[in-house]
Amino acid sequence: MARTEWRALSERDPDAELVAGVGRQEPAAVRSLVARKLPRLLALATRLLGDRMEAEDVAQEAFMRIWNQAPRWREGEARFDTWLHRVALNLCYDRLRAHREEPVDELPDAVDPAAAPDAQLEAQSRDARVRTALAALPARQREALVLNYYQELSNIEAAALMGITVEALESLLSRARRTLRTQLAGDDLAGTRTRR
């Protein structure tokens, strides 16, 4: 096999076959694509929006765009996963802009029925503090953190999605981590004082 053929095969979009199947309206391809992409879309939207129901709406809208775009999708113009993340990010930012006038005092707690009551309370408290601190970050810092840490994208992938350089992404991540550390350390100190 020639080197250029091997490189073309190794760089092939891993979602190309599924997207083509969705474009042909194959039920198995649709189910596979939903199973493969829905958990990450929900995680991304939930972390950016702080609301599971809003995240489900974003995921539904993203899948509607997939169904509409799939018949016209051309492999090689863009990686499907990159396009899908960009669509989800744009949908999240549309919702954030629409709700900007309605500040939310508290983000809802996620309930885990399997945890023991004391462990559940501790986990909820910690998660709420992290969600609150994450929600307080500037939008670009929050986006960088979510893409890099929660979506597990490399710095190169996250920077490309955000339309910035890797250096700019690393600067956003550094500022976001510093702000989160300060915020969470302040919460820990306040909690210690109130327990005394």
Beta strands, then each sheet from edge to edge (+ up, - down):
end
